[in-house]
Amino acid sequence: MRPIDYAVIAAYGLVIAAITARFSRRQRTAEDYFVAGRSLPAWAVAMAMMAAIISSNTLVAHPATAYQSGLILLLGSLTLPLVLIFVARVIVPFYRNTVGMSAYEYLGARFGLGGRLYASGCFIADRLFDVGVTILTTAVPVSVLTGWELPSVILALAVFTTAYTVVGGMETVVWTSVVQGFVFIAAAFIIAGRLIFAPEAGPPGAVIGAAWEAGRFSLGNFELSWRSLVDPAHTSQWLLLLAYTVNWARRYIADQHMVQRYLIARTDADASRGALWNGLLCVPVWATFMFIGACLYGYYALSGATPPAVSDEVVPHFIRHQLPAGVVGLMLAAILAASMSSISPDLNSIATAFTADIAGHFRPGMSDRARLITGRVAVGVAGAMAIATALVMAPRGDAATIMERAVTIAAILSGGMLGLFFLGFFTRRATRRGCYAGLAACVVFTAWGTLTASPEPIVDPGFNFPLNPILIGLIGHAIVFGVGYAVSRLFGGHVPADIDRLTYWRKETA
């Protein structure tokens, strides 16, 4: 890093600070702070959603996975637009006419306090983990580029991002995401161009050919057999497609950090368009960075340059050694932009869930000012907890990449949330008793699967979870729905009087 690189980063930091200073003065109420006064246009909603999904994971972890294993994550990413068609047509209008600030207000109305607190708790745990991973996948390249110690980078990044989120609220989050998105996309084109036309690797496009010959454009293992489900060391493409589709559905249907973005739009039509446009923005960006990862393999195979020892460092290693001064600073700004545009909205949504669902229940008479203060304190606490997660997930030698480990852990932390939402939304007969039975069954199953899954079970009772660990979270959704519906039909229980307002079906079906 040279002085010009630090100057570029400083300029980026000043832009973010200026946006924060401008919009922080407009955060006068809790609604301003959490849902931006419900005043934003469709394109800003789309950028905010893209920022929530695309982070430094995309710039660091997606290329690392392609560099090590090929384009195994590409097809899963392509399922997002299909999910968003349903979300835009059905889910967005439903939420905008059912809840105020939290997605889990709906589950509280449908299944009572227990369902609401469980859902909010699972969401907070899942987002804290994701924020920690995002901080880590940002700190890794910053550490490589600057030579600073990884824990110090984690701490500095988390503190800065948490601070401007505490001050600025959701409107600051959205408009900084717009700036950060453009910086991030520019970085993708610069890196891809440098690789394709790298003279030290041969004629233009040579790295693509080398990557192709080495199988780095492979879409993965399409084996469909019992072994592909059982063997935890070989995740088939079918499993990844299933995991991604369920994950997108969960995130866009049952997660606060997405539902909150539907609520910031000024109209239902803007919110629906924003959701659809978000898919059209995300997929090309993911594909570009996976392409970069594959080309990096070809580059190091042809150029004679020394590759990094750890796959998760392949992008920052290339930036540090193969890009000129000034451009390195821009790349680092892009990495920071990608990270902050994801971390800040997640911290805000964690604070929203805590304030609306937990603090709001135990202190129902809170003033608007108290809710605003509670939200800001919650952002700070969430930032501290995410730092601990980042330190625990730090890469180690030849271990699986951060992204591969994160997919499995995120599936487990989902806690059956999609199954719970479907139980309430698509069935009129589901009862509160059935909901609680389904959640209890999911918790027991998830604990057993997590503790006993191969290849290194935490405990070994002799009847271990026999399938690929990625299925733990997916089966959890089915258990919540199946057990919840069966218990509802067999034992009955409470059903809200306004069930028509809370379900998709307006009359009983056979």
KOLMARTOR-858340 format. One record per residue (C-alpha): z, x, y; residue in one letter; residue number from 1. Coordinates in nm, 2 decimals, always signed. Layout:
BEGIN
R       zz       xx       yy   r     k
R        Z        X        Y   a   NUM
...
This chain:
BEGIN
R       zz       xx       yy   r     k
R    +0.00    +0.00    +0.00   m     1
R    -0.10    +0.13    +0.34   r     2
R    +0.01    +0.02    +0.69   p     3
R    -0.29    -0.21    +0.73   i     4
R    -0.19    -0.39    +0.41   d     5
R    +0.16    -0.45    +0.54   y     6
R    +0.01    -0.57    +0.87   a     7
R    -0.20    -0.83    +0.68   v     8
R    +0.11    -0.95    +0.50   i     9
R    +0.31    -0.96    +0.82   a    10
R    +0.03    -1.17    +0.98   a    11
R    +0.05    -1.42    +0.69   y    12
R    +0.43    -1.44    +0.72   g    13
R    +0.40    -1.52    +1.09   l    14
R    +0.15    -1.80    +1.03   v    15
R    +0.39    -1.96    +0.78   i    16
R    +0.68    -1.92    +1.02   a    17
R    +0.48    -2.08    +1.30   a    18
R    +0.39    -2.38    +1.09   i    19
R    +0.75    -2.41    +0.98   t    20
R    +0.87    -2.40    +1.34   a    21
R    +0.63    -2.66    +1.46   r    22
R    +0.70    -2.92    +1.19   f    23
R    +1.07    -2.86    +1.14   s    24
R    +1.13    -3.03    +1.48   r    25
R    +0.98    -3.35    +1.33   r    26
R    +1.23    -3.38    +1.04   q    27
R    +1.46    -3.63    +1.20   r    28
R    +1.52    -3.86    +0.90   t    29
R    +1.55    -3.84    +0.53   a    30
R    +1.21    -4.01    +0.49   e    31
R    +1.05    -3.75    +0.72   d    32
R    +1.21    -3.47    +0.52   y    33
R    +1.13    -3.60    +0.17   f    34
R    +0.80    -3.79    +0.20   v    35
R    +0.66    -3.68    +0.54   a    36
R    +0.69    -4.02    +0.69   g    37
R    +0.41    -4.15    +0.46   r    38
R    +0.15    -4.04    +0.71   s    39
R    -0.09    -3.79    +0.55   l    40
R    -0.47    -3.83    +0.48   p    41
R    -0.63    -3.80    +0.13   a    42
R    -0.75    -3.45    +0.16   w    43
R    -0.41    -3.32    +0.26   a    44
R    -0.26    -3.51    -0.04   v    45
R    -0.52    -3.34    -0.27   a    46
R    -0.43    -3.00    -0.13   m    47
R    -0.06    -3.06    -0.17   a    48
R    -0.11    -3.17    -0.53   m    49
R    -0.33    -2.86    -0.60   m    50
R    -0.06    -2.64    -0.45   a    51
R    +0.20    -2.80    -0.68   a    52
R    -0.01    -2.72    -0.99   i    53
R    -0.18    -2.40    -0.90   i    54
R    +0.05    -2.11    -0.83   s    55
R    +0.09    -1.74    -0.89   s    56
R    +0.09    -1.84    -1.26   n    57
R    -0.28    -1.90    -1.21   t    58
R    -0.35    -1.57    -1.04   l    59
R    -0.13    -1.36    -1.28   v    60
R    -0.07    -1.55    -1.60   a    61
R    -0.40    -1.72    -1.66   h    62
R    -0.60    -1.39    -1.63   p    63
R    -0.34    -1.21    -1.84   a    64
R    -0.39    -1.47    -2.12   t    65
R    -0.77    -1.44    -2.10   a    66
R    -0.74    -1.06    -2.09   y    67
R    -0.53    -1.06    -2.41   q    68
R    -0.65    -1.37    -2.60   s    69
R    -0.97    -1.51    -2.44   g    70
R    -1.03    -1.84    -2.27   l    71
R    -0.78    -2.03    -2.49   i    72
R    -0.64    -2.23    -2.20   l    73
R    -0.97    -2.34    -2.05   l    74
R    -1.04    -2.66    -2.26   l    75
R    -0.68    -2.78    -2.20   g    76
R    -0.73    -2.74    -1.82   s    77
R    -1.05    -2.95    -1.85   l    78
R    -0.85    -3.25    -1.97   t    79
R    -0.69    -3.29    -1.63   l    80
R    -0.97    -3.50    -1.46   p    81
R    -0.97    -3.74    -1.75   l    82
R    -0.59    -3.80    -1.71   v    83
R    -0.63    -3.84    -1.33   l    84
R    -0.88    -4.12    -1.36   i    85
R    -0.61    -4.33    -1.53   f    86
R    -0.34    -4.20    -1.28   v    87
R    -0.55    -4.29    -0.97   a    88
R    -0.64    -4.64    -1.09   r    89
R    -0.31    -4.75    -1.25   v    90
R    -0.01    -4.52    -1.18   i    91
R    -0.05    -4.44    -0.81   v    92
R    -0.07    -4.80    -0.68   p    93
R    +0.22    -4.90    -0.91   f    94
R    +0.45    -4.63    -0.78   y    95
R    +0.36    -4.69    -0.42   r    96
R    +0.47    -5.05    -0.45   n    97
R    +0.77    -4.99    -0.67   t    98
R    +0.98    -4.70    -0.55   v    99
R    +1.10    -4.55    -0.22   g   100
R    +1.14    -4.18    -0.26   m   101
R    +1.22    -4.10    -0.63   s   102
R    +1.01    -4.18    -0.94   a   103
R    +1.33    -4.24    -1.13   y   104
R    +1.42    -4.53    -0.91   e   105
R    +1.18    -4.71    -1.14   y   106
R    +1.35    -4.61    -1.46   l   107
R    +1.68    -4.71    -1.31   g   108
R    +1.54    -5.06    -1.24   a   109
R    +1.39    -5.08    -1.59   r   110
R    +1.66    -4.93    -1.80   f   111
R    +1.97    -4.88    -1.59   g   112
R    +2.17    -4.59    -1.46   l   113
R    +2.16    -4.39    -1.79   g   114
R    +1.78    -4.38    -1.80   g   115
R    +1.76    -4.29    -1.43   r   116
R    +2.01    -4.00    -1.46   l   117
R    +1.86    -3.87    -1.78   y   118
R    +1.51    -3.86    -1.64   a   119
R    +1.62    -3.70    -1.31   s   120
R    +1.82    -3.44    -1.50   g   121
R    +1.53    -3.35    -1.73   c   122
R    +1.30    -3.32    -1.43   f   123
R    +1.54    -3.10    -1.24   i   124
R    +1.58    -2.87    -1.55   a   125
R    +1.20    -2.85    -1.60   d   126
R    +1.12    -2.78    -1.24   r   127
R    +1.40    -2.51    -1.21   l   128
R    +1.24    -2.34    -1.51   f   129
R    +0.89    -2.37    -1.36   d   130
R    +1.00    -2.24    -1.02   v   131
R    +1.17    -1.94    -1.19   g   132
R    +0.84    -1.87    -1.38   v   133
R    +0.64    -1.89    -1.06   t   134
R    +0.88    -1.66    -0.88   i   135
R    +0.85    -1.41    -1.17   l   136
R    +0.47    -1.42    -1.19   t   137
R    +0.47    -1.35    -0.81   t   138
R    +0.73    -1.07    -0.83   a   139
R    +0.54    -0.89    -1.11   v   140
R    +0.23    -0.82    -0.90   p   141
R    +0.43    -0.75    -0.58   v   142
R    +0.64    -0.50    -0.77   s   143
R    +0.33    -0.33    -0.92   v   144
R    +0.16    -0.31    -0.58   l   145
R    +0.45    -0.19    -0.37   t   146
R    +0.66    +0.00    -0.63   g   147
R    +0.97    -0.20    -0.54   w   148
R    +1.21    -0.29    -0.82   e   149
R    +1.13    -0.62    -0.98   l   150
R    +1.48    -0.78    -0.93   p   151
R    +1.47    -0.70    -0.56   s   152
R    +1.13    -0.86    -0.52   v   153
R    +1.24    -1.17    -0.70   i   154
R    +1.54    -1.20    -0.47   l   155
R    +1.34    -1.14    -0.15   a   156
R    +1.06    -1.38    -0.24   l   157
R    +1.30    -1.66    -0.35   a   158
R    +1.52    -1.63    -0.04   v   159
R    +1.22    -1.64    +0.21   f   160
R    +1.05    -1.94    +0.04   t   161
R    +1.38    -2.13    +0.00   t   162
R    +1.46    -2.07    +0.37   a   163
R    +1.14    -2.22    +0.51   y   164
R    +1.16    -2.51    +0.26   t   165
R    +1.52    -2.59    +0.37   v   166
R    +1.41    -2.59    +0.74   v   167
R    +1.07    -2.75    +0.73   g   168
R    +1.07    -3.04    +0.48   g   169
R    +0.78    -3.20    +0.30   m   170
R    +0.54    -3.20    +0.60   e   171
R    +0.58    -2.82    +0.64   t   172
R    +0.53    -2.79    +0.27   v   173
R    +0.20    -2.98    +0.29   v   174
R    +0.04    -2.80    +0.59   w   175
R    +0.15    -2.45    +0.47   t   176
R    -0.01    -2.54    +0.14   s   177
R    -0.34    -2.61    +0.31   v   178
R    -0.34    -2.26    +0.46   v   179
R    -0.22    -2.10    +0.14   q   180
R    -0.49    -2.28    -0.06   g   181
R    -0.77    -2.13    +0.14   f   182
R    -0.62    -1.78    +0.12   v   183
R    -0.58    -1.81    -0.25   f   184
R    -0.94    -1.93    -0.31   i   185
R    -1.08    -1.65    -0.10   a   186
R    -0.89    -1.40    -0.32   a   187
R    -1.05    -1.54    -0.63   a   188
R    -1.40    -1.48    -0.49   f   189
R    -1.32    -1.13    -0.38   i   190
R    -1.18    -1.02    -0.71   i   191
R    -1.46    -1.18    -0.91   a   192
R    -1.72    -1.02    -0.69   g   193
R    -1.56    -0.67    -0.72   r   194
R    -1.56    -0.70    -1.10   l   195
R    -1.92    -0.83    -1.14   i   196
R    -2.06    -0.56    -0.91   f   197
R    -1.83    -0.27    -1.01   a   198
R    -2.06    +0.04    -1.01   p   199
R    -1.82    +0.24    -1.22   e   200
R    -1.86    -0.01    -1.50   a   201
R    -2.24    +0.00    -1.51   g   202
R    -2.51    -0.24    -1.37   p   203
R    -2.41    -0.57    -1.22   p   204
R    -2.27    -0.81    -1.48   g   205
R    -2.20    -0.54    -1.74   a   206
R    -1.83    -0.63    -1.75   v   207
R    -1.93    -0.99    -1.85   i   208
R    -2.13    -0.86    -2.15   g   209
R    -1.86    -0.63    -2.26   a   210
R    -1.60    -0.91    -2.24   a   211
R    -1.83    -1.14    -2.44   w   212
R    -1.88    -0.88    -2.71   e   213
R    -1.51    -0.83    -2.74   a   214
R    -1.45    -1.21    -2.78   g   215
R    -1.28    -1.26    -2.45   r   216
R    -1.49    -1.57    -2.38   f   217
R    -1.38    -1.72    -2.70   s   218
R    -1.22    -2.06    -2.66   l   219
R    -0.97    -1.99    -2.93   g   220
R    -0.89    -2.10    -3.29   n   221
R    -1.03    -2.44    -3.39   f   222
R    -0.88    -2.44    -3.73   e   223
R    -0.76    -2.79    -3.82   l   224
R    -0.53    -2.76    -4.12   s   225
R    -0.16    -2.78    -4.21   w   226
R    -0.14    -2.40    -4.14   r   227
R    -0.26    -2.45    -3.79   s   228
R    +0.04    -2.68    -3.73   l   229
R    +0.30    -2.47    -3.92   v   230
R    +0.22    -2.11    -3.83   d   231
R    +0.40    -2.03    -3.49   p   232
R    +0.20    -1.71    -3.46   a   233
R    -0.14    -1.88    -3.44   h   234
R    -0.16    -2.18    -3.20   t   235
R    -0.48    -2.37    -3.27   s   236
R    -0.70    -2.50    -2.99   q   237
R    -0.63    -2.86    -3.11   w   238
R    -0.26    -2.80    -3.05   l   239
R    -0.33    -2.66    -2.70   l   240
R    -0.56    -2.96    -2.62   l   241
R    -0.29    -3.20    -2.73   l   242
R    -0.01    -3.01    -2.54   a   243
R    -0.21    -2.99    -2.22   y   244
R    -0.32    -3.36    -2.22   t   245
R    +0.04    -3.47    -2.28   v   246
R    +0.17    -3.23    -2.02   n   247
R    -0.08    -3.35    -1.76   w   248
R    +0.01    -3.71    -1.83   a   249
R    +0.38    -3.63    -1.81   r   250
R    +0.35    -3.44    -1.49   r   251
R    +0.13    -3.69    -1.31   y   252
R    +0.30    -4.00    -1.45   i   253
R    +0.66    -3.92    -1.49   a   254
R    +0.75    -3.61    -1.27   d   255
R    +0.90    -3.65    -0.93   q   256
R    +0.71    -3.36    -0.78   h   257
R    +0.38    -3.54    -0.83   m   258
R    +0.50    -3.90    -0.76   v   259
R    +0.64    -3.77    -0.43   q   260
R    +0.29    -3.67    -0.33   r   261
R    +0.16    -4.02    -0.40   y   262
R    +0.42    -4.14    -0.16   l   263
R    +0.33    -3.91    +0.13   i   264
R    -0.02    -4.06    +0.17   a   265
R    -0.07    -4.32    +0.45   r   266
R    -0.24    -4.57    +0.22   t   267
R    -0.28    -4.65    -0.15   d   268
R    -0.65    -4.56    -0.13   a   269
R    -0.57    -4.22    +0.03   d   270
R    -0.31    -4.15    -0.25   a   271
R    -0.56    -4.24    -0.53   s   272
R    -0.84    -4.04    -0.37   r   273
R    -0.60    -3.75    -0.33   g   274
R    -0.51    -3.75    -0.70   a   275
R    -0.88    -3.75    -0.81   l   276
R    -0.99    -3.48    -0.56   w   277
R    -0.69    -3.27    -0.68   n   278
R    -0.85    -3.25    -1.03   g   279
R    -1.18    -3.15    -0.88   l   280
R    -1.01    -2.87    -0.69   l   281
R    -0.79    -2.74    -0.97   c   282
R    -1.03    -2.70    -1.26   v   283
R    -1.28    -2.46    -1.08   p   284
R    -0.99    -2.24    -0.96   v   285
R    -0.84    -2.22    -1.31   w   286
R    -1.18    -2.14    -1.46   a   287
R    -1.24    -1.87    -1.20   t   288
R    -0.92    -1.68    -1.28   f   289
R    -0.97    -1.71    -1.65   m   290
R    -1.31    -1.56    -1.60   f   291
R    -1.15    -1.28    -1.40   i   292
R    -0.91    -1.21    -1.69   g   293
R    -1.20    -1.18    -1.94   a   294
R    -1.40    -0.96    -1.70   c   295
R    -1.10    -0.73    -1.65   l   296
R    -1.11    -0.66    -2.02   y   297
R    -1.48    -0.57    -1.99   g   298
R    -1.40    -0.36    -1.68   y   299
R    -1.14    -0.14    -1.85   y   300
R    -1.36    -0.11    -2.16   a   301
R    -1.65    +0.03    -1.96   l   302
R    -1.51    +0.21    -1.66   s   303
R    -1.28    +0.45    -1.82   g   304
R    -0.99    +0.34    -1.59   a   305
R    -0.65    +0.33    -1.74   t   306
R    -0.54    -0.03    -1.81   p   307
R    -0.18    -0.15    -1.76   p   308
R    +0.07    -0.14    -2.05   a   309
R    +0.16    -0.50    -2.01   v   310
R    -0.10    -0.78    -2.00   s   311
R    +0.08    -0.97    -1.73   d   312
R    +0.03    -0.68    -1.49   e   313
R    -0.35    -0.66    -1.54   v   314
R    -0.45    -0.84    -1.21   v   315
R    -0.20    -0.65    -0.98   p   316
R    -0.29    -0.32    -1.16   h   317
R    -0.66    -0.38    -1.08   f   318
R    -0.58    -0.48    -0.72   i   319
R    -0.37    -0.17    -0.66   r   320
R    -0.61    +0.08    -0.80   h   321
R    -0.95    -0.06    -0.74   q   322
R    -0.95    -0.25    -0.41   l   323
R    -0.96    -0.08    -0.06   p   324
R    -0.68    -0.08    +0.20   a   325
R    -0.66    -0.40    +0.39   g   326
R    -0.80    -0.60    +0.10   v   327
R    -0.50    -0.51    -0.10   v   328
R    -0.28    -0.67    +0.17   g   329
R    -0.50    -0.98    +0.16   l   330
R    -0.46    -1.00    -0.22   m   331
R    -0.09    -0.97    -0.19   l   332
R    -0.09    -1.24    +0.08   a   333
R    -0.29    -1.46    -0.16   a   334
R    -0.04    -1.40    -0.44   i   335
R    +0.25    -1.49    -0.20   l   336
R    +0.05    -1.79    -0.08   a   337
R    -0.01    -1.92    -0.43   a   338
R    +0.36    -1.88    -0.51   s   339
R    +0.50    -2.03    -0.20   m   340
R    +0.27    -2.33    -0.21   s   341
R    +0.40    -2.41    -0.55   s   342
R    +0.77    -2.32    -0.51   i   343
R    +0.83    -2.49    -0.18   s   344
R    +0.72    -2.84    -0.29   p   345
R    +0.90    -2.81    -0.62   d   346
R    +1.22    -2.72    -0.44   l   347
R    +1.18    -3.01    -0.21   n   348
R    +1.12    -3.25    -0.51   s   349
R    +1.42    -3.12    -0.69   i   350
R    +1.63    -3.19    -0.38   a   351
R    +1.47    -3.54    -0.35   t   352
R    +1.56    -3.62    -0.72   a   353
R    +1.92    -3.49    -0.67   f   354
R    +1.97    -3.67    -0.34   t   355
R    +1.82    -4.00    -0.44   a   356
R    +1.92    -4.03    -0.80   d   357
R    +2.25    -3.84    -0.84   i   358
R    +2.42    -3.80    -0.50   a   359
R    +2.28    -4.14    -0.40   g   360
R    +2.44    -4.31    -0.70   h   361
R    +2.79    -4.15    -0.66   f   362
R    +2.78    -4.19    -0.28   r   363
R    +2.58    -4.50    -0.22   p   364
R    +2.70    -4.54    +0.14   g   365
R    +2.57    -4.20    +0.26   m   366
R    +2.43    -4.20    +0.61   s   367
R    +2.07    -4.09    +0.67   d   368
R    +2.21    -3.77    +0.82   r   369
R    +2.42    -3.70    +0.51   a   370
R    +2.12    -3.75    +0.29   r   371
R    +1.92    -3.50    +0.50   l   372
R    +2.20    -3.24    +0.48   i   373
R    +2.25    -3.30    +0.10   t   374
R    +1.88    -3.24    +0.05   g   375
R    +1.88    -2.91    +0.23   r   376
R    +2.18    -2.79    +0.04   v   377
R    +2.02    -2.89    -0.28   a   378
R    +1.71    -2.68    -0.20   v   379
R    +1.93    -2.37    -0.15   g   380
R    +2.12    -2.42    -0.48   v   381
R    +1.79    -2.48    -0.67   a   382
R    +1.65    -2.16    -0.52   g   383
R    +1.95    -1.96    -0.65   a   384
R    +1.92    -2.11    -1.00   m   385
R    +1.55    -2.03    -1.01   a   386
R    +1.62    -1.67    -0.94   i   387
R    +1.83    -1.65    -1.26   a   388
R    +1.55    -1.80    -1.46   t   389
R    +1.30    -1.55    -1.33   a   390
R    +1.53    -1.26    -1.43   l   391
R    +1.57    -1.40    -1.78   v   392
R    +1.19    -1.45    -1.83   m   393
R    +1.09    -1.10    -1.71   a   394
R    +0.81    -0.95    -1.93   p   395
R    +0.90    -0.71    -2.21   r   396
R    +0.65    -0.47    -2.37   g   397
R    +0.41    -0.63    -2.62   d   398
R    +0.58    -0.97    -2.61   a   399
R    +0.37    -1.29    -2.56   a   400
R    +0.25    -1.33    -2.20   t   401
R    +0.46    -1.53    -1.96   i   402
R    +0.22    -1.82    -1.97   m   403
R    +0.22    -1.85    -2.35   e   404
R    +0.61    -1.85    -2.36   r   405
R    +0.62    -2.09    -2.07   a   406
R    +0.40    -2.35    -2.23   v   407
R    +0.64    -2.39    -2.53   t   408
R    +0.96    -2.39    -2.32   i   409
R    +0.82    -2.64    -2.07   a   410
R    +0.72    -2.88    -2.35   a   411
R    +1.08    -2.86    -2.49   i   412
R    +1.23    -2.92    -2.14   l   413
R    +1.02    -3.23    -2.09   s   414
R    +1.29    -3.42    -2.28   g   415
R    +1.06    -3.71    -2.40   g   416
R    +1.00    -3.82    -2.04   m   417
R    +0.64    -3.94    -2.10   l   418
R    +0.76    -4.15    -2.40   g   419
R    +1.04    -4.30    -2.18   l   420
R    +0.80    -4.40    -1.91   f   421
R    +0.55    -4.55    -2.15   f   422
R    +0.84    -4.74    -2.32   l   423
R    +0.92    -4.90    -1.99   g   424
R    +0.58    -4.94    -1.84   f   425
R    +0.37    -5.06    -2.14   f   426
R    +0.62    -5.28    -2.33   t   427
R    +0.79    -5.59    -2.21   r   428
R    +1.03    -5.61    -2.50   r   429
R    +1.19    -5.26    -2.46   a   430
R    +1.56    -5.30    -2.38   t   431
R    +1.83    -5.08    -2.23   r   432
R    +1.99    -5.04    -2.57   r   433
R    +1.65    -4.93    -2.72   g   434
R    +1.60    -4.68    -2.43   c   435
R    +1.94    -4.51    -2.49   y   436
R    +1.88    -4.50    -2.87   a   437
R    +1.54    -4.33    -2.81   g   438
R    +1.69    -4.08    -2.57   l   439
R    +1.97    -4.00    -2.81   a   440
R    +1.73    -3.95    -3.10   a   441
R    +1.51    -3.72    -2.88   c   442
R    +1.81    -3.51    -2.78   v   443
R    +1.92    -3.46    -3.14   v   444
R    +1.57    -3.38    -3.26   f   445
R    +1.50    -3.14    -2.97   t   446
R    +1.82    -2.95    -3.02   a   447
R    +1.75    -2.91    -3.39   w   448
R    +1.39    -2.81    -3.34   g   449
R    +1.48    -2.56    -3.06   t   450
R    +1.76    -2.39    -3.25   l   451
R    +1.59    -2.37    -3.59   t   452
R    +1.22    -2.31    -3.50   a   453
R    +1.04    -2.00    -3.64   s   454
R    +0.98    -1.71    -3.62   p   455
R    +1.33    -1.62    -3.49   e   456
R    +1.56    -1.92    -3.53   p   457
R    +1.88    -1.92    -3.33   i   458
R    +2.06    -2.08    -3.63   v   459
R    +1.93    -2.11    -3.99   d   460
R    +2.08    -2.42    -4.16   p   461
R    +1.82    -2.41    -4.44   g   462
R    +1.63    -2.71    -4.31   f   463
R    +1.45    -2.56    -4.01   n   464
R    +1.18    -2.71    -3.79   f   465
R    +0.87    -2.63    -4.00   p   466
R    +0.59    -2.67    -3.74   l   467
R    +0.46    -2.48    -3.44   n   468
R    +0.74    -2.48    -3.17   p   469
R    +0.49    -2.62    -2.92   i   470
R    +0.51    -2.95    -3.11   l   471
R    +0.89    -2.99    -3.04   i   472
R    +0.83    -3.13    -2.69   g   473
R    +0.53    -3.34    -2.80   l   474
R    +0.71    -3.51    -3.09   i   475
R    +1.00    -3.58    -2.85   g   476
R    +0.79    -3.82    -2.65   h   477
R    +0.68    -4.01    -2.96   a   478
R    +1.05    -4.03    -3.08   i   479
R    +1.17    -4.18    -2.75   v   480
R    +0.89    -4.44    -2.76   f   481
R    +0.91    -4.52    -3.13   g   482
R    +1.29    -4.53    -3.18   v   483
R    +1.33    -4.70    -2.84   g   484
R    +1.08    -4.98    -2.93   y   485
R    +1.21    -5.02    -3.29   a   486
R    +1.58    -5.05    -3.18   v   487
R    +1.48    -5.29    -2.90   s   488
R    +1.30    -5.53    -3.14   r   489
R    +1.57    -5.50    -3.41   l   490
R    +1.89    -5.52    -3.19   f   491
R    +1.77    -5.66    -2.86   g   492
R    +1.96    -5.58    -2.54   g   493
R    +1.92    -5.61    -2.17   h   494
R    +1.58    -5.67    -2.01   v   495
R    +1.55    -5.70    -1.63   p   496
R    +1.49    -6.04    -1.48   a   497
R    +1.20    -5.90    -1.28   d   498
R    +1.02    -5.75    -1.59   i   499
R    +0.68    -5.86    -1.46   d   500
R    +0.71    -5.63    -1.16   r   501
R    +0.82    -5.34    -1.38   l   502
R    +0.55    -5.34    -1.65   t   503
R    +0.18    -5.31    -1.68   y   504
R    +0.14    -5.63    -1.89   w   505
R    +0.20    -5.95    -1.70   r   506
R    +0.25    -6.16    -2.01   k   507
R    +0.36    -6.12    -2.37   e   508
R    +0.09    -5.97    -2.60   t   509
R    +0.07    -5.99    -2.98   a   510
